[in-house]
Amino acid sequence: MSAPTPPPPPLAASPRRWWVLAALTLSVLTVALDGTVVTVALPTLSGELGADSAQLQWINGGYLLALSVGMLPVGLLGDRYGHRRILVAGVTLFGLASLAGTQAGSPGQLIAIRAVLGLAAAMIMPVSMAVLPQVFGPEEVPKAVGVWTAATALGLPVGPLVGGWLLNHFWWGSVFLFNVPLFAVALAACLLLLPAGEPRDRAGAAPFDVTGTLLSGLGITGLVYGTILVPGHGWGSAKVLAGIAGGAVLLVAFVVQQRRHPFPLVDTALFTDPRFRWGTLVAVFVNFAVMGILFVVPQYLQAVLGHDALGTGLRILPLIGGLMAAAALSEQLVPRLGARVVVPAGLLALAVGTLLGAATGGGAGYGYAALWLTLTGLGFGLATVPATSLVMASLPAGASGRGTSLLETVQQVGGVLGVAGLGSLLSAGYLARLHVPGLSAADTGRARDSVSGADEVAARLDDPRLADTAHRAFLHGMGLALLVCCAIAVAGAVLAALFLPGRAAAGRTVTDGGDGRATVPEPAGPTGAVDAAGSPGAGLAGAVPERGESPA
């Protein structure tokens, strides 16, 4: 027997839902911008505040660490006390912390402020995604997810562009001040437009999982901390190995503890649903590859092709354009073909795009880069939007915040590992091909630090051969990194084709068993068909099961 049809969201038929999406998009766009906008300000902060290299590292990395650690407990709090409350609190905290950032007088103060900004971002990112099914009907959730995803992706390359422009025209505090009016608008929109929602009835009865919070926080801290140290210390460093190994051990202990806790921080039962399990894994694969691409490509555009920060940001837009096109396309394709077809096709497009990028030669211009960036963005969207929509459809109404926070956390950690791993591979490939005979020790060190450093040395010494050698060495390293992205995308495509649920299973209803855990009912009937009319995911995955297809 199929589950009863749930009532539609209160704004599903109202034009206000698009204004709500605009407010959520503005919030996540600014959060994503803030994650990278400070990177271009680090040299300025070093001079203005007297920050040393370690302090600069934590001005940048403290935000990422707080964001990664904060999302899991925030998701649970959102489910218990209402997503609107947590989102409004996060937007308010982000705006106030940004204002405080303009007045920071020491590196220590700025590190603390950046950590608060990361915590506020953790309150915004997963909860804003959890709000989408409360505003949009099932048939429109993929479109909303596509816009939300595009906003987060757009903020990553555009952050340095905005930061560079602000620093060229204003003082260093402007990279924080620009957040304030944006978040004032977002706060007003959230207060006026978002549905109030209902907190969980048992909010006051169930004890908060303090042990799980500590284990997850310390485990993620160790993993992210060790990864942040990779660029400066290398993978063989004792600090890096201790951080990553210690974090991994704590996270294993966290998973064991969660399976035994009556009111866990993370609902491990969600992984019994193939939509959540494989949709999350696909999202992690894609995020690993795309974050690595967004780390590599700006360096290529600036150092090899010679574009400034503004020009680089504009030239990454084809990737975002491909993502937006894919979001619209997937809305039409998934109901007809099913996510098991569309997601692998997107991953293969991502693989082809990165393979073309890996073949970039010394004479290639921006036109070639625009081609493979567009294809990469198209594959990114075709894979991510349906996979995320499957995850959203798998979440019970009472645990959507925990589900989205888990998805965002593993994606965030996957992205951190992608940047560290692919960045290290890029550096190794660059150094393997870089030959700088006849240079002084200082110039050799500068050239080996980065391709930009080699360009500076070549310009000062008027040595075009050095610049050409450095550019070719960088292209070799970039090719290695993009080949790994290609391999990851192909592996993800194979796994998605084999294990993503078909259209029948994608429409199954998930309920909350009353203890905060997801409950996936057994398929109805001998063939596993589910009444699509009674399924909240019918609009996402199609109403007609494929012939002979198993729900699993």
Solvent accessible surface area in square Angstrom, and as a share of the most:
residue,aa,sasa,rsa
1,M,221,0.98
2,S,38,0.25
3,A,30,0.24
4,P,118,0.74
5,T,95,0.55
6,P,59,0.37
7,P,118,0.74
8,P,104,0.66
9,P,22,0.14
10,P,102,0.64
11,L,14,0.07
12,A,23,0.18
13,A,101,0.78
14,S,26,0.17
15,P,103,0.65
16,R,102,0.37
17,R,34,0.12
18,W,89,0.31
19,W,176,0.62
20,V,0,0.00
21,L,8,0.04
22,A,53,0.41
23,A,6,0.05
24,L,0,0.00
25,T,26,0.15
26,L,43,0.21
27,S,0,0.00
28,V,0,0.00
29,L,41,0.21
30,T,1,0.01
31,V,4,0.02
32,A,10,0.07
33,L,12,0.06
34,D,0,0.00
35,G,24,0.23
36,T,29,0.17
37,V,0,0.00
38,V,0,0.00
39,T,49,0.29
40,V,48,0.28
41,A,0,0.00
42,L,34,0.17
43,P,101,0.64
44,T,48,0.28
45,L,0,0.00
46,S,38,0.25
47,G,66,0.64
48,E,110,0.49
49,L,28,0.14
50,G,58,0.56
51,A,6,0.04
52,D,80,0.41
53,S,91,0.59
54,A,58,0.45
55,Q,60,0.27
56,L,30,0.15
57,Q,51,0.23
58,W,59,0.21
59,I,0,0.00
60,N,50,0.26
61,G,5,0.05
62,G,8,0.07
63,Y,8,0.03
64,L,44,0.22
65,L,29,0.14
66,A,22,0.17
67,L,11,0.06
68,S,0,0.00
69,V,41,0.24
70,G,5,0.05
71,M,2,0.01
72,L,7,0.03
73,P,21,0.13
74,V,10,0.05
75,G,0,0.00
76,L,8,0.04
77,L,56,0.28
78,G,1,0.01
79,D,10,0.05
80,R,14,0.05
81,Y,85,0.32
82,G,6,0.06
83,H,17,0.08
84,R,62,0.22
85,R,152,0.55
86,I,22,0.11
87,L,0,0.00
88,V,25,0.14
89,A,43,0.33
90,G,0,0.00
91,V,1,0.01
92,T,49,0.29
93,L,56,0.28
94,F,0,0.00
95,G,12,0.12
96,L,110,0.55
97,A,7,0.06
98,S,0,0.00
99,L,85,0.42
100,A,46,0.36
101,G,0,0.00
102,T,10,0.06
103,Q,142,0.63
104,A,7,0.05
105,G,57,0.55
106,S,39,0.25
107,P,16,0.10
108,G,44,0.42
109,Q,98,0.44
110,L,0,0.00
111,I,45,0.23
112,A,57,0.44
113,I,24,0.12
114,R,0,0.00
115,A,38,0.29
116,V,57,0.32
117,L,0,0.00
118,G,0,0.00
119,L,80,0.40
120,A,0,0.00
121,A,0,0.00
122,A,0,0.00
123,M,27,0.12
124,I,0,0.00
125,M,20,0.09
126,P,0,0.00
127,V,0,0.00
128,S,0,0.00
129,M,4,0.02
130,A,0,0.00
131,V,3,0.02
132,L,0,0.00
133,P,45,0.29
134,Q,53,0.24
135,V,0,0.00
136,F,1,0.01
137,G,3,0.03
138,P,48,0.30
139,E,99,0.44
140,E,28,0.13
141,V,7,0.04
142,P,13,0.08
143,K,75,0.32
144,A,0,0.00
145,V,0,0.00
146,G,0,0.00
147,V,44,0.25
148,W,9,0.03
149,T,11,0.06
150,A,6,0.04
151,A,5,0.04
152,T,22,0.13
153,A,5,0.04
154,L,48,0.24
155,G,0,0.00
156,L,43,0.21
157,P,9,0.06
158,V,27,0.15
159,G,0,0.00
160,P,38,0.24
161,L,26,0.13
162,V,32,0.19
163,G,0,0.00
164,G,13,0.13
165,W,124,0.43
166,L,15,0.08
167,L,40,0.20
168,N,124,0.63
169,H,109,0.49
170,F,111,0.46
171,W,120,0.42
172,W,25,0.09
173,G,0,0.00
174,S,7,0.04
175,V,0,0.00
176,F,0,0.00
177,L,72,0.36
178,F,35,0.15
179,N,0,0.00
180,V,39,0.22
181,P,78,0.49
182,L,56,0.28
183,F,3,0.01
184,A,58,0.45
185,V,93,0.53
186,A,1,0.01
187,L,44,0.22
188,A,47,0.37
189,A,21,0.16
190,C,0,0.00
191,L,83,0.41
192,L,139,0.69
193,L,34,0.17
194,L,12,0.06
195,P,28,0.18
196,A,75,0.58
197,G,39,0.37
198,E,158,0.71
199,P,49,0.31
200,R,47,0.17
201,D,155,0.80
202,R,53,0.19
203,A,15,0.12
204,G,82,0.79
205,A,86,0.67
206,A,9,0.07
207,P,80,0.50
208,F,68,0.29
209,D,1,0.01
210,V,92,0.53
211,T,75,0.43
212,G,0,0.00
213,T,34,0.20
214,L,108,0.54
215,L,35,0.18
216,S,1,0.01
217,G,10,0.09
218,L,103,0.51
219,G,0,0.00
220,I,5,0.02
221,T,45,0.26
222,G,15,0.14
223,L,21,0.10
224,V,1,0.00
225,Y,69,0.26
226,G,0,0.00
227,T,2,0.01
228,I,24,0.12
229,L,7,0.04
230,V,3,0.02
231,P,112,0.70
232,G,63,0.61
233,H,91,0.41
234,G,30,0.29
235,W,100,0.35
236,G,68,0.65
237,S,22,0.14
238,A,83,0.64
239,K,118,0.50
240,V,0,0.00
241,L,98,0.49
242,A,69,0.53
243,G,12,0.11
244,I,38,0.19
245,A,58,0.45
246,G,33,0.32
247,G,0,0.00
248,A,46,0.35
249,V,103,0.59
250,L,57,0.29
251,L,43,0.21
252,V,99,0.57
253,A,42,0.32
254,F,14,0.06
255,V,74,0.42
256,V,62,0.36
257,Q,33,0.15
258,Q,1,0.00
259,R,166,0.61
260,R,195,0.71
261,H,35,0.16
262,P,85,0.53
263,F,57,0.24
264,P,0,0.00
265,L,1,0.01
266,V,7,0.04
267,D,1,0.00
268,T,23,0.14
269,A,24,0.19
270,L,1,0.01
271,F,73,0.30
272,T,97,0.57
273,D,1,0.01
274,P,11,0.07
275,R,0,0.00
276,F,0,0.00
277,R,88,0.32
278,W,40,0.14
279,G,0,0.00
280,T,7,0.04
281,L,61,0.30
282,V,3,0.02
283,A,0,0.00
284,V,33,0.19
285,F,45,0.19
286,V,1,0.01
287,N,30,0.16
288,F,46,0.19
289,A,0,0.00
290,V,3,0.02
291,M,42,0.19
292,G,0,0.00
293,I,0,0.00
294,L,18,0.09
295,F,77,0.32
296,V,1,0.00
297,V,1,0.01
298,P,31,0.20
299,Q,56,0.25
300,Y,1,0.00
301,L,0,0.00
302,Q,78,0.34
303,A,12,0.10
304,V,26,0.15
305,L,47,0.24
306,G,60,0.58
307,H,46,0.20
308,D,96,0.50
309,A,32,0.25
310,L,90,0.45
311,G,9,0.08
312,T,6,0.04
313,G,2,0.02
314,L,94,0.47
315,R,72,0.26
316,I,2,0.01
317,L,69,0.34
318,P,33,0.21
319,L,0,0.00
320,I,13,0.06
321,G,40,0.39
322,G,2,0.02
323,L,0,0.00
324,M,83,0.37
325,A,55,0.43
326,A,0,0.00
327,A,7,0.05
328,A,62,0.48
329,L,78,0.39
330,S,1,0.00
331,E,36,0.16
332,Q,98,0.44
333,L,49,0.24
334,V,13,0.07
335,P,50,0.32
336,R,167,0.61
337,L,79,0.39
338,G,1,0.01
339,A,4,0.03
340,R,67,0.24
341,V,76,0.44
342,V,3,0.02
343,V,0,0.00
344,P,12,0.08
345,A,49,0.38
346,G,0,0.00
347,L,0,0.00
348,L,90,0.45
349,A,18,0.14
350,L,0,0.00
351,A,4,0.03
352,V,73,0.42
353,G,0,0.00
354,T,0,0.00
355,L,90,0.45
356,L,57,0.28
357,G,0,0.00
358,A,22,0.17
359,A,73,0.56
360,T,13,0.07
361,G,36,0.35
362,G,48,0.46
363,G,83,0.80
364,A,25,0.20
365,G,38,0.37
366,Y,61,0.23
367,G,57,0.55
368,Y,67,0.25
369,A,1,0.01
370,A,22,0.17
371,L,103,0.51
372,W,0,0.00
373,L,0,0.00
374,T,60,0.35
375,L,45,0.22
376,T,0,0.00
377,G,0,0.00
378,L,51,0.25
379,G,0,0.00
380,F,12,0.05
381,G,0,0.00
382,L,15,0.07
383,A,0,0.00
384,T,6,0.03
385,V,0,0.00
386,P,4,0.02
387,A,0,0.00
388,T,3,0.02
389,S,4,0.03
390,L,5,0.02
391,V,0,0.00
392,M,10,0.05
393,A,16,0.13
394,S,0,0.00
395,L,18,0.09
396,P,1,0.01
397,A,102,0.79
398,G,10,0.09
399,A,0,0.00
400,S,11,0.07
401,G,0,0.00
402,R,9,0.03
403,G,0,0.00
404,T,0,0.00
405,S,1,0.00
406,L,13,0.07
407,L,1,0.00
408,E,16,0.07
409,T,6,0.03
410,V,45,0.26
411,Q,24,0.10
412,Q,40,0.18
413,V,19,0.11
414,G,6,0.05
415,G,2,0.02
416,V,14,0.08
417,L,56,0.28
418,G,0,0.00
419,V,45,0.26
420,A,6,0.05
421,G,24,0.23
422,L,3,0.01
423,G,13,0.12
424,S,28,0.18
425,L,56,0.28
426,L,9,0.04
427,S,53,0.34
428,A,58,0.45
429,G,3,0.03
430,Y,8,0.03
431,L,57,0.29
432,A,68,0.53
433,R,128,0.47
434,L,9,0.04
435,H,126,0.56
436,V,25,0.14
437,P,120,0.76
438,G,87,0.83
439,L,36,0.18
440,S,63,0.41
441,A,93,0.72
442,A,80,0.62
443,D,18,0.09
444,T,34,0.20
445,G,34,0.32
446,R,100,0.37
447,A,0,0.00
448,R,104,0.38
449,D,107,0.55
450,S,40,0.26
451,V,5,0.03
452,S,56,0.36
453,G,0,0.00
454,A,0,0.00
455,D,35,0.18
456,E,93,0.42
457,V,1,0.01
458,A,4,0.03
459,A,83,0.65
460,R,151,0.55
461,L,79,0.39
462,D,121,0.63
463,D,46,0.24
464,P,99,0.62
465,R,200,0.73
466,L,10,0.05
467,A,22,0.17
468,D,70,0.36
469,T,40,0.23
470,A,0,0.00
471,H,41,0.18
472,R,143,0.52
473,A,0,0.00
474,F,4,0.02
475,L,18,0.09
476,H,50,0.22
477,G,0,0.00
478,M,1,0.00
479,G,8,0.07
480,L,58,0.29
481,A,0,0.00
482,L,1,0.00
483,L,81,0.40
484,V,54,0.31
485,C,1,0.00
486,C,17,0.10
487,A,61,0.47
488,I,34,0.17
489,A,1,0.01
490,V,61,0.35
491,A,45,0.35
492,G,1,0.01
493,A,5,0.04
494,V,80,0.46
495,L,50,0.25
496,A,0,0.00
497,A,48,0.37
498,L,116,0.58
499,F,85,0.35
500,L,0,0.00
501,P,0,0.00
502,G,2,0.02
503,R,41,0.15
504,A,10,0.08
505,A,0,0.00
506,A,2,0.02
507,G,5,0.05
508,R,21,0.08
509,T,18,0.11
510,V,13,0.08
511,T,61,0.35
512,D,40,0.21
513,G,56,0.54
514,G,54,0.52
515,D,54,0.28
516,G,1,0.01
517,R,48,0.18
518,A,10,0.08
519,T,65,0.38
520,V,37,0.21
521,P,60,0.38
522,E,149,0.67
523,P,45,0.29
524,A,33,0.25
525,G,53,0.51
526,P,144,0.91
527,T,102,0.59
528,G,5,0.05
529,A,42,0.33
530,V,30,0.17
531,D,74,0.38
532,A,19,0.15
533,A,84,0.65
534,G,5,0.05
535,S,8,0.05
536,P,40,0.25
537,G,0,0.00
538,A,22,0.17
539,G,29,0.28
540,L,11,0.05
541,A,1,0.01
542,G,8,0.08
543,A,63,0.49
544,V,105,0.60
545,P,52,0.32
546,E,57,0.26
547,R,241,0.88
548,G,84,0.81
549,E,23,0.10
550,S,67,0.43
551,P,14,0.09
552,A,81,0.63
